[in-house]
């Protein structure tokens, strides 16, 4: 029964790939978009130094560009927007962030992750 409950919980937290693409001009970079976005919405829980992870898995830290690259698909499926999906499972509004990202920010996140994948 526990295994079923965990599977249902994980399925509820995971969306679909957005299939966002990297723009050919003014592509978002880790410095210009990724790091500030993650600092605002993600690393309050997804950081090796987070005092209270609010249930975030210990293995999912987004402190560095390499960390983000390693978890890019998962981030896309819970927080990004693209032509095929708008994923809003994260961030959870449980007091760790002041507000959710706008659709525009989620689109930029999708583009940023697509640019990372294209490198």
N, CA, C and O atoms as CSV, one atom per row, in Angstrom:
chain,resi,resn,atom,element,x,y,z
A,1,UNK,N,N,0.818,-1.193,0.000
A,1,UNK,CA,C,0.000,0.000,0.000
A,1,UNK,C,C,0.864,1.261,0.000
A,1,UNK,O,O,0.554,2.225,-0.699
A,2,UNK,N,N,1.958,1.257,0.789
A,2,UNK,CA,C,2.839,2.423,0.826
A,2,UNK,C,C,3.423,2.700,-0.549
A,2,UNK,O,O,3.483,3.853,-0.977
A,3,UNK,N,N,3.852,1.657,-1.242
A,3,UNK,CA,C,4.447,1.832,-2.565
A,3,UNK,C,C,3.451,2.476,-3.522
A,3,UNK,O,O,3.826,3.337,-4.317
A,4,UNK,N,N,2.185,2.067,-3.454
A,4,UNK,CA,C,1.154,2.653,-4.303
A,4,UNK,C,C,0.975,4.139,-3.984
A,4,UNK,O,O,0.892,4.964,-4.894
A,5,UNK,N,N,0.918,4.475,-2.711
A,5,UNK,CA,C,0.734,5.869,-2.301
A,5,UNK,C,C,1.893,6.728,-2.768
A,5,UNK,O,O,1.682,7.853,-3.222
A,6,UNK,N,N,3.099,6.225,-2.666
A,6,UNK,CA,C,4.267,6.971,-3.116
A,6,UNK,C,C,4.217,7.156,-4.623
A,6,UNK,O,O,4.529,8.238,-5.121
A,7,UNK,N,N,3.832,6.124,-5.355
A,7,UNK,CA,C,3.731,6.230,-6.809
A,7,UNK,C,C,2.689,7.263,-7.220
A,7,UNK,O,O,2.914,8.041,-8.147
A,8,UNK,N,N,1.559,7.274,-6.539
A,8,UNK,CA,C,0.512,8.248,-6.839
A,8,UNK,C,C,1.015,9.655,-6.527
A,8,UNK,O,O,0.771,10.581,-7.302
A,9,UNK,N,N,1.704,9.828,-5.417
A,9,UNK,CA,C,2.236,11.136,-5.058
A,9,UNK,C,C,3.240,11.614,-6.093
A,9,UNK,O,O,3.188,12.772,-6.507
A,10,UNK,N,N,4.143,10.759,-6.515
A,10,UNK,CA,C,5.122,11.146,-7.522
A,10,UNK,C,C,4.463,11.482,-8.847
A,10,UNK,O,O,4.863,12.439,-9.510
A,11,UNK,N,N,3.471,10.722,-9.237
A,11,UNK,CA,C,2.772,10.994,-10.495
A,11,UNK,C,C,2.056,12.340,-10.432
A,11,UNK,O,O,1.989,13.053,-11.433
A,12,UNK,N,N,1.527,12.689,-9.276
A,12,UNK,CA,C,0.824,13.957,-9.131
A,12,UNK,C,C,1.772,15.141,-9.204
A,12,UNK,O,O,1.361,16.243,-9.566
A,13,UNK,N,N,3.040,14.927,-8.863
A,13,UNK,CA,C,4.017,16.014,-8.848
A,13,UNK,C,C,4.741,16.172,-10.177
A,13,UNK,O,O,5.441,17.165,-10.378
A,14,UNK,N,N,4.592,15.230,-11.076
A,14,UNK,CA,C,5.321,15.274,-12.330
A,14,UNK,C,C,4.359,15.595,-13.458
A,14,UNK,O,O,3.304,14.977,-13.605
A,15,UNK,N,N,4.755,16.576,-14.245
A,15,UNK,CA,C,3.945,16.948,-15.403
A,15,UNK,C,C,4.489,16.285,-16.644
A,15,UNK,O,O,5.024,15.178,-16.596
A,16,UNK,N,N,4.346,16.965,-17.739
A,16,UNK,CA,C,4.805,16.465,-19.030
A,16,UNK,C,C,5.956,17.316,-19.537
A,16,UNK,O,O,6.074,18.482,-19.159
A,17,UNK,N,N,6.809,16.750,-20.389
A,17,UNK,CA,C,7.858,17.579,-21.002
A,17,UNK,C,C,7.215,18.729,-21.765
A,17,UNK,O,O,6.201,18.550,-22.440
A,18,UNK,N,N,7.805,19.896,-21.654
A,18,UNK,CA,C,7.236,21.075,-22.307
A,18,UNK,C,C,7.612,21.162,-23.779
A,18,UNK,O,O,6.910,21.801,-24.562
A,19,UNK,N,N,8.719,20.523,-24.161
A,19,UNK,CA,C,9.264,20.624,-25.513
A,19,UNK,C,C,9.552,22.066,-25.910
A,19,UNK,O,O,9.394,22.453,-27.068
A,20,UNK,N,N,9.979,22.854,-24.920
A,20,UNK,CA,C,10.399,24.225,-25.182
A,20,UNK,C,C,11.655,24.187,-26.042
A,20,UNK,O,O,12.378,23.190,-26.054
A,21,UNK,N,N,11.908,25.265,-26.753
A,21,UNK,CA,C,13.098,25.354,-27.592
A,21,UNK,C,C,13.951,26.541,-27.155
A,21,UNK,O,O,13.462,27.491,-26.544
A,22,UNK,N,N,15.212,26.461,-27.478
A,22,UNK,CA,C,16.157,27.523,-27.171
A,22,UNK,C,C,16.033,28.604,-28.245
A,22,UNK,O,O,16.168,28.303,-29.431
A,23,UNK,N,N,15.780,29.844,-27.858
A,23,UNK,CA,C,15.673,30.898,-28.872
A,23,UNK,C,C,17.015,31.150,-29.559
A,23,UNK,O,O,18.073,30.977,-28.954
A,24,UNK,N,N,16.962,31.553,-30.805
A,24,UNK,CA,C,18.191,31.809,-31.559
A,24,UNK,C,C,18.802,33.158,-31.200
A,24,UNK,O,O,19.992,33.377,-31.429
A,25,UNK,N,N,18.005,34.065,-30.642
A,25,UNK,CA,C,18.503,35.365,-30.202
A,25,UNK,C,C,18.162,35.562,-28.731
A,25,UNK,O,O,17.107,35.140,-28.257
A,26,UNK,N,N,19.070,36.207,-28.025
A,26,UNK,CA,C,18.869,36.507,-26.604
A,26,UNK,C,C,18.524,35.263,-25.788
A,26,UNK,O,O,17.615,35.286,-24.957
A,27,UNK,N,N,19.244,34.198,-26.028
A,27,UNK,CA,C,19.004,32.951,-25.297
A,27,UNK,C,C,19.303,33.153,-23.814
A,27,UNK,O,O,20.333,33.728,-23.463
A,28,UNK,N,N,18.410,32.683,-22.941
A,28,UNK,CA,C,18.666,32.811,-21.507
A,28,UNK,C,C,19.829,31.922,-21.088
A,28,UNK,O,O,19.949,30.782,-21.535
A,29,UNK,N,N,20.673,32.455,-20.234
A,29,UNK,CA,C,21.823,31.712,-19.724
A,29,UNK,C,C,21.648,31.473,-18.228
A,29,UNK,O,O,20.720,31.990,-17.605
A,30,UNK,N,N,22.539,30.697,-17.675
A,30,UNK,CA,C,22.511,30.478,-16.231
A,30,UNK,C,C,22.679,31.811,-15.504
A,30,UNK,O,O,21.961,32.086,-14.543
A,31,UNK,N,N,23.619,32.640,-15.954
A,31,UNK,CA,C,23.871,33.922,-15.287
A,31,UNK,C,C,22.723,34.913,-15.492
A,31,UNK,O,O,22.340,35.613,-14.556
A,32,UNK,N,N,22.180,34.976,-16.693
A,32,UNK,CA,C,21.166,35.994,-16.980
A,32,UNK,C,C,19.767,35.613,-16.507
A,32,UNK,O,O,18.960,36.490,-16.198
A,33,UNK,N,N,19.472,34.321,-16.447
A,33,UNK,CA,C,18.129,33.901,-16.053
A,33,UNK,C,C,18.121,32.773,-15.023
A,33,UNK,O,O,17.465,32.886,-13.988
A,34,UNK,N,N,18.839,31.697,-15.296
A,34,UNK,CA,C,18.741,30.495,-14.473
A,34,UNK,C,C,19.045,30.707,-13.007
A,34,UNK,O,O,18.231,30.365,-12.150
A,35,UNK,N,N,20.207,31.267,-12.706
A,35,UNK,CA,C,20.599,31.428,-11.309
A,35,UNK,C,C,19.632,32.348,-10.556
A,35,UNK,O,O,19.209,31.994,-9.456
A,36,UNK,N,N,19.263,33.518,-11.103
A,36,UNK,CA,C,18.303,34.357,-10.372
A,36,UNK,C,C,16.931,33.679,-10.185
A,36,UNK,O,O,16.325,33.794,-9.120
A,37,UNK,N,N,16.450,32.983,-11.211
A,37,UNK,CA,C,15.163,32.287,-11.102
A,37,UNK,C,C,15.238,31.226,-10.005
A,37,UNK,O,O,14.364,31.152,-9.141
A,38,UNK,N,N,16.280,30.415,-10.049
A,38,UNK,CA,C,16.428,29.342,-9.067
A,38,UNK,C,C,16.570,29.892,-7.658
A,38,UNK,O,O,16.016,29.324,-6.716
A,39,UNK,N,N,17.301,30.985,-7.498
A,39,UNK,CA,C,17.456,31.596,-6.179
A,39,UNK,C,C,16.114,32.100,-5.648
A,39,UNK,O,O,15.850,32.025,-4.448
A,40,UNK,N,N,15.280,32.606,-6.529
A,40,UNK,CA,C,13.979,33.132,-6.129
A,40,UNK,C,C,12.982,32.026,-5.817
A,40,UNK,O,O,12.243,32.116,-4.837
A,41,UNK,N,N,12.953,30.988,-6.637
A,41,UNK,CA,C,11.875,30.007,-6.545
A,41,UNK,C,C,12.262,28.594,-6.102
A,41,UNK,O,O,11.384,27.819,-5.724
A,42,UNK,N,N,13.537,28.240,-6.136
A,42,UNK,CA,C,13.889,26.825,-5.966
A,42,UNK,C,C,14.829,26.504,-4.808
A,42,UNK,O,O,14.579,25.569,-4.047
A,43,UNK,N,N,15.898,27.264,-4.670
A,43,UNK,CA,C,16.949,26.848,-3.736
A,43,UNK,C,C,16.600,27.065,-2.265
A,43,UNK,O,O,17.377,26.686,-1.388
A,44,UNK,N,N,15.466,27.658,-1.987
A,44,UNK,CA,C,15.013,27.699,-0.604
A,44,UNK,C,C,14.810,26.299,-0.048
A,44,UNK,O,O,14.956,26.073,1.153
A,45,UNK,N,N,14.475,25.362,-0.924
A,45,UNK,CA,C,14.291,23.949,-0.551
A,45,UNK,C,C,15.323,23.049,-1.225
A,45,UNK,O,O,15.821,22.104,-0.613
A,46,UNK,N,N,15.643,23.343,-2.487
A,46,UNK,CA,C,16.534,22.495,-3.284
A,46,UNK,C,C,17.973,23.009,-3.231
A,46,UNK,O,O,18.553,23.379,-4.252
A,47,UNK,N,N,18.534,23.026,-2.028
A,47,UNK,CA,C,19.923,23.443,-1.834
A,47,UNK,C,C,20.560,22.562,-0.777
A,47,UNK,O,O,19.917,22.167,0.196
A,48,UNK,N,N,21.823,22.262,-0.979
A,48,UNK,CA,C,22.546,21.460,0.014
A,48,UNK,C,C,22.621,22.182,1.352
A,48,UNK,O,O,22.838,21.549,2.385
A,49,UNK,N,N,22.443,23.500,1.343
A,49,UNK,CA,C,22.527,24.268,2.585
A,49,UNK,C,C,21.169,24.686,3.131
A,49,UNK,O,O,21.107,25.430,4.110
A,50,UNK,N,N,20.078,24.224,2.521
A,50,UNK,CA,C,18.740,24.600,2.994
A,50,UNK,C,C,18.504,24.049,4.396
A,50,UNK,O,O,18.670,22.854,4.640
A,51,UNK,N,N,18.120,24.921,5.299
A,51,UNK,CA,C,17.868,24.496,6.681
A,51,UNK,C,C,16.629,23.607,6.772
A,51,UNK,O,O,16.620,22.638,7.532
A,52,UNK,N,N,15.599,23.923,6.015
A,52,UNK,CA,C,14.369,23.130,5.983
A,52,UNK,C,C,14.007,22.906,4.528
A,52,UNK,O,O,13.614,23.840,3.829
A,53,UNK,N,N,14.138,21.683,4.075
A,53,UNK,CA,C,13.925,21.355,2.666
A,53,UNK,C,C,12.448,21.193,2.321
A,53,UNK,O,O,12.111,21.036,1.148
A,54,UNK,N,N,11.576,21.227,3.298
A,54,UNK,CA,C,10.136,21.100,3.062
A,54,UNK,C,C,9.807,19.881,2.204
A,54,UNK,O,O,8.936,19.944,1.336
A,55,UNK,N,N,10.496,18.789,2.446
A,55,UNK,CA,C,10.220,17.551,1.732
A,55,UNK,C,C,10.990,17.359,0.439
A,55,UNK,O,O,10.861,16.310,-0.193
A,56,UNK,N,N,11.784,18.331,0.025
A,56,UNK,CA,C,12.572,18.161,-1.207
A,56,UNK,C,C,13.586,17.042,-1.006
A,56,UNK,O,O,14.254,16.999,0.027
A,57,UNK,N,N,13.714,16.138,-1.972
A,57,UNK,CA,C,14.672,15.033,-1.834
A,57,UNK,C,C,16.098,15.555,-1.648
A,57,UNK,O,O,16.504,16.517,-2.301
A,58,UNK,N,N,16.840,14.924,-0.767
A,58,UNK,CA,C,18.216,15.347,-0.472
A,58,UNK,C,C,19.104,15.304,-1.708
A,58,UNK,O,O,20.111,16.010,-1.767
A,59,UNK,N,N,18.751,14.496,-2.685
A,59,UNK,CA,C,19.570,14.352,-3.894
A,59,UNK,C,C,19.251,15.413,-4.954
A,59,UNK,O,O,19.923,15.462,-5.984
A,60,UNK,N,N,18.258,16.248,-4.729
A,60,UNK,CA,C,17.880,17.264,-5.724
A,60,UNK,C,C,18.255,18.654,-5.234
A,60,UNK,O,O,17.462,19.350,-4.599
A,61,UNK,N,N,19.493,19.036,-5.549
A,61,UNK,CA,C,20.007,20.357,-5.204
A,61,UNK,C,C,20.285,21.117,-6.485
A,61,UNK,O,O,20.783,20.554,-7.460
A,62,UNK,N,N,19.960,22.404,-6.475
A,62,UNK,CA,C,20.123,23.243,-7.666
A,62,UNK,C,C,21.064,24.408,-7.375
A,62,UNK,O,O,20.823,25.538,-7.801
A,63,UNK,N,N,22.139,24.118,-6.643
A,63,UNK,CA,C,23.092,25.153,-6.230
A,63,UNK,C,C,24.015,25.611,-7.346
A,63,UNK,O,O,24.512,26.736,-7.308
A,64,UNK,N,N,24.250,24.775,-8.327
A,64,UNK,CA,C,25.198,25.104,-9.391
A,64,UNK,C,C,24.577,24.819,-10.752
A,64,UNK,O,O,23.548,24.151,-10.859
A,65,UNK,N,N,25.214,25.332,-11.769
A,65,UNK,CA,C,24.759,25.071,-13.133
A,65,UNK,C,C,24.782,23.571,-13.436
A,65,UNK,O,O,23.878,23.057,-14.094
A,66,UNK,N,N,25.804,22.876,-12.963
A,66,UNK,CA,C,25.873,21.429,-13.176
A,66,UNK,C,C,24.735,20.708,-12.468
A,66,UNK,O,O,24.189,19.743,-13.002
A,67,UNK,N,N,24.369,21.166,-11.265
A,67,UNK,CA,C,23.232,20.573,-10.556
A,67,UNK,C,C,21.962,20.719,-11.384
A,67,UNK,O,O,21.184,19.774,-11.517
A,68,UNK,N,N,21.762,21.898,-11.933
A,68,UNK,CA,C,20.557,22.161,-12.728
A,68,UNK,C,C,20.558,21.297,-13.977
A,68,UNK,O,O,19.530,20.732,-14.350
A,69,UNK,N,N,21.702,21.196,-14.616
A,69,UNK,CA,C,21.816,20.371,-15.821
A,69,UNK,C,C,21.450,18.914,-15.504
A,69,UNK,O,O,20.779,18.255,-16.300
A,70,UNK,N,N,21.881,18.421,-14.364
A,70,UNK,CA,C,21.605,17.038,-13.977
A,70,UNK,C,C,20.120,16.789,-13.721
A,70,UNK,O,O,19.649,15.659,-13.845
A,71,UNK,N,N,19.387,17.835,-13.366
A,71,UNK,CA,C,17.963,17.687,-13.033
A,71,UNK,C,C,17.050,18.446,-13.997
A,71,UNK,O,O,15.883,18.685,-13.689
A,72,UNK,N,N,17.570,18.819,-15.144
A,72,UNK,CA,C,16.833,19.677,-16.076
A,72,UNK,C,C,15.481,19.099,-16.492
A,72,UNK,O,O,14.486,19.823,-16.517
A,73,UNK,N,N,15.430,17.830,-16.814
A,73,UNK,CA,C,14.158,17.238,-17.241
A,73,UNK,C,C,13.137,17.276,-16.106
A,73,UNK,O,O,11.974,17.609,-16.329
A,74,UNK,N,N,13.565,16.939,-14.901
A,74,UNK,CA,C,12.648,16.969,-13.762
A,74,UNK,C,C,12.146,18.388,-13.506
A,74,UNK,O,O,10.964,18.585,-13.227
A,75,UNK,N,N,13.035,19.375,-13.599
A,75,UNK,CA,C,12.635,20.769,-13.401
A,75,UNK,C,C,11.622,21.168,-14.468
A,75,UNK,O,O,10.612,21.803,-14.166
A,76,UNK,N,N,11.894,20.796,-15.713
A,76,UNK,CA,C,10.978,21.097,-16.815
A,76,UNK,C,C,9.592,20.526,-16.532
A,76,UNK,O,O,8.584,21.195,-16.758
A,77,UNK,N,N,9.541,19.300,-16.041
A,77,UNK,CA,C,8.269,18.605,-15.860
A,77,UNK,C,C,7.478,19.053,-14.636
A,77,UNK,O,O,6.327,18.648,-14.467
A,78,UNK,N,N,8.072,19.880,-13.780
A,78,UNK,CA,C,7.313,20.371,-12.624
A,78,UNK,C,C,7.144,21.880,-12.596
A,78,UNK,O,O,6.301,22.393,-11.861
A,79,UNK,N,N,7.949,22.615,-13.402
A,79,UNK,CA,C,7.905,24.068,-13.232
A,79,UNK,C,C,7.916,24.894,-14.517
A,79,UNK,O,O,7.696,26.104,-14.453
A,80,UNK,N,N,8.160,24.300,-15.658
A,80,UNK,CA,C,8.346,25.086,-16.885
A,80,UNK,C,C,7.103,25.091,-17.772
A,80,UNK,O,O,6.158,24.324,-17.586
A,81,UNK,N,N,7.159,25.999,-18.747
A,81,UNK,CA,C,6.081,26.098,-19.740
A,81,UNK,C,C,6.701,26.080,-21.125
A,81,UNK,O,O,7.756,26.666,-21.363
A,82,UNK,N,N,6.025,25.398,-22.028
A,82,UNK,CA,C,6.446,25.335,-23.422
A,82,UNK,C,C,5.237,25.057,-24.279
A,82,UNK,O,O,4.107,25.126,-23.796
A,83,UNK,N,N,5.454,24.744,-25.545
A,83,UNK,CA,C,4.317,24.532,-26.440
A,83,UNK,C,C,3.464,23.311,-26.092
A,83,UNK,O,O,2.289,23.254,-26.453
A,84,UNK,N,N,4.046,22.339,-25.396
A,84,UNK,CA,C,3.303,21.106,-25.126
A,84,UNK,C,C,2.760,20.980,-23.710
A,84,UNK,O,O,1.939,20.101,-23.448
A,85,UNK,N,N,3.200,21.839,-22.785
A,85,UNK,CA,C,2.738,21.717,-21.399
A,85,UNK,C,C,3.040,22.984,-20.618
A,85,UNK,O,O,4.000,23.703,-20.896
A,86,UNK,N,N,2.193,23.232,-19.635
A,86,UNK,CA,C,2.456,24.253,-18.619
A,86,UNK,C,C,2.448,23.520,-17.288
A,86,UNK,O,O,1.399,23.079,-16.819
A,87,UNK,N,N,3.617,23.392,-16.687
A,87,UNK,CA,C,3.765,22.631,-15.450
A,87,UNK,C,C,3.870,23.575,-14.257
A,87,UNK,O,O,4.736,24.449,-14.217
A,88,UNK,N,N,2.981,23.388,-13.291
A,88,UNK,CA,C,2.898,24.313,-12.164
A,88,UNK,C,C,2.978,23.632,-10.803
A,88,UNK,O,O,2.613,24.233,-9.792
A,89,UNK,N,N,3.450,22.388,-10.762
A,89,UNK,CA,C,3.531,21.682,-9.484
A,89,UNK,C,C,4.544,22.329,-8.541
A,89,UNK,O,O,4.418,22.214,-7.322
A,90,UNK,N,N,5.533,22.998,-9.092
A,90,UNK,CA,C,6.546,23.667,-8.288
A,90,UNK,C,C,6.645,25.116,-8.726
A,90,UNK,O,O,6.369,25.416,-9.888
A,91,UNK,N,N,7.022,26.007,-7.857
A,91,UNK,CA,C,7.260,25.743,-6.441
A,91,UNK,C,C,5.942,25.626,-5.686
A,91,UNK,O,O,4.920,26.195,-6.072
A,92,UNK,N,N,6.005,24.876,-4.608
A,92,UNK,CA,C,4.840,24.786,-3.730
A,92,UNK,C,C,4.767,26.074,-2.926
A,92,UNK,O,O,5.777,26.563,-2.421
A,93,UNK,N,N,3.596,26.602,-2.819
A,93,UNK,CA,C,3.423,27.847,-2.074
A,93,UNK,C,C,3.137,27.518,-0.603
A,93,UNK,O,O,2.018,27.667,-0.112
A,94,UNK,N,N,4.191,27.069,0.070
A,94,UNK,CA,C,4.044,26.668,1.471
A,94,UNK,C,C,4.824,27.579,2.407
A,94,UNK,O,O,5.234,27.165,3.492
A,95,UNK,N,N,5.026,28.812,1.986
A,95,UNK,CA,C,5.745,29.760,2.825
A,95,UNK,C,C,7.210,29.912,2.480
A,95,UNK,O,O,7.880,30.785,3.032
A,96,UNK,N,N,7.730,29.081,1.576
A,96,UNK,CA,C,9.142,29.197,1.212
A,96,UNK,C,C,9.362,30.199,0.091
A,96,UNK,O,O,10.468,30.720,-0.054
A,97,UNK,N,N,8.345,30.481,-0.701
A,97,UNK,CA,C,8.425,31.504,-1.742
A,97,UNK,C,C,7.219,32.426,-1.590
A,97,UNK,O,O,6.151,32.007,-1.143
A,98,UNK,N,N,7.407,33.683,-1.967
A,98,UNK,CA,C,6.345,34.675,-1.790
A,98,UNK,C,C,5.213,34.507,-2.792
A,98,UNK,O,O,4.053,34.767,-2.473
A,99,UNK,N,N,5.551,34.070,-4.011
A,99,UNK,CA,C,4.537,33.916,-5.063
A,99,UNK,C,C,5.060,32.941,-6.099
A,99,UNK,O,O,6.255,32.653,-6.157
A,100,UNK,N,N,4.155,32.443,-6.908
A,100,UNK,CA,C,4.530,31.505,-7.974
A,100,UNK,C,C,5.098,32.271,-9.160
A,100,UNK,O,O,4.784,33.446,-9.348
A,101,UNK,N,N,5.927,31.618,-9.957
A,101,UNK,CA,C,6.405,32.264,-11.181
A,101,UNK,C,C,5.240,32.554,-12.120
A,101,UNK,O,O,4.258,31.813,-12.157
A,102,UNK,N,N,5.361,33.630,-12.869
A,102,UNK,CA,C,4.350,33.954,-13.879
A,102,UNK,C,C,4.485,32.988,-15.052
A,102,UNK,O,O,5.486,32.280,-15.164
A,103,UNK,N,N,3.498,32.958,-15.912
A,103,UNK,CA,C,3.589,32.131,-17.122
A,103,UNK,C,C,4.797,32.545,-17.954
A,103,UNK,O,O,5.477,31.697,-18.533
A,104,UNK,N,N,5.063,33.842,-18.012
A,104,UNK,CA,C,6.220,34.323,-18.769
A,104,UNK,C,C,7.522,33.794,-18.175
A,104,UNK,O,O,8.417,33.384,-18.914
A,105,UNK,N,N,7.635,33.801,-16.860
A,105,UNK,CA,C,8.837,33.262,-16.214
A,105,UNK,C,C,8.949,31.760,-16.461
A,105,UNK,O,O,10.047,31.245,-16.673
A,106,UNK,N,N,7.821,31.059,-16.435
A,106,UNK,CA,C,7.845,29.613,-16.697
A,106,UNK,C,C,8.262,29.348,-18.150
A,106,UNK,O,O,8.970,28.377,-18.416
A,107,UNK,N,N,7.835,30.191,-19.082
A,107,UNK,CA,C,8.269,30.048,-20.473
A,107,UNK,C,C,9.771,30.274,-20.593
A,107,UNK,O,O,10.458,29.544,-21.307
A,108,UNK,N,N,10.278,31.281,-19.895
A,108,UNK,CA,C,11.716,31.538,-19.906
A,108,UNK,C,C,12.473,30.367,-19.301
A,108,UNK,O,O,13.547,30.006,-19.782
A,109,UNK,N,N,11.918,29.768,-18.244
A,109,UNK,CA,C,12.553,28.595,-17.650
A,109,UNK,C,C,12.625,27.466,-18.668
A,109,UNK,O,O,13.666,26.823,-18.808
A,110,UNK,N,N,11.535,27.220,-19.375
A,110,UNK,CA,C,11.545,26.182,-20.402
A,110,UNK,C,C,12.598,26.449,-21.459
A,110,UNK,O,O,13.316,25.536,-21.869
A,111,UNK,N,N,12.696,27.696,-21.903
A,111,UNK,CA,C,13.701,28.061,-22.913
A,111,UNK,C,C,15.107,27.893,-22.350
A,111,UNK,O,O,15.986,27.369,-23.034
A,112,UNK,N,N,15.330,28.327,-21.121
A,112,UNK,CA,C,16.626,28.182,-20.474
A,112,UNK,C,C,17.046,26.710,-20.414
A,112,UNK,O,O,18.179,26.367,-20.751
A,113,UNK,N,N,16.133,25.854,-19.986
A,113,UNK,CA,C,16.449,24.419,-19.878
A,113,UNK,C,C,16.716,23.834,-21.258
A,113,UNK,O,O,17.593,22.983,-21.406
A,114,UNK,N,N,15.974,24.277,-22.271
A,114,UNK,CA,C,16.210,23.811,-23.640
A,114,UNK,C,C,17.593,24.249,-24.121
A,114,UNK,O,O,18.284,23.494,-24.805
A,115,UNK,N,N,17.989,25.452,-23.768
A,115,UNK,CA,C,19.325,25.936,-24.149
A,115,UNK,C,C,20.411,25.099,-23.470
A,115,UNK,O,O,21.429,24.781,-24.084
A,116,UNK,N,N,20.192,24.746,-22.212
A,116,UNK,CA,C,21.163,23.901,-21.501
A,116,UNK,C,C,21.301,22.552,-22.199
A,116,UNK,O,O,22.405,22.031,-22.358
A,117,UNK,N,N,20.169,21.999,-22.611
A,117,UNK,CA,C,20.180,20.694,-23.271
A,117,UNK,C,C,20.876,20.761,-24.617
A,117,UNK,O,O,21.451,19.772,-25.072
A,118,UNK,N,N,20.828,21.919,-25.257
A,118,UNK,CA,C,21.427,22.066,-26.589
A,118,UNK,C,C,22.948,22.256,-26.538
A,118,UNK,O,O,23.616,22.150,-27.567
A,119,UNK,N,N,23.491,22.532,-25.370
A,119,UNK,CA,C,24.948,22.766,-25.251
A,119,UNK,C,C,25.727,21.494,-25.394
A,119,UNK,O,O,26.956,21.511,-25.320
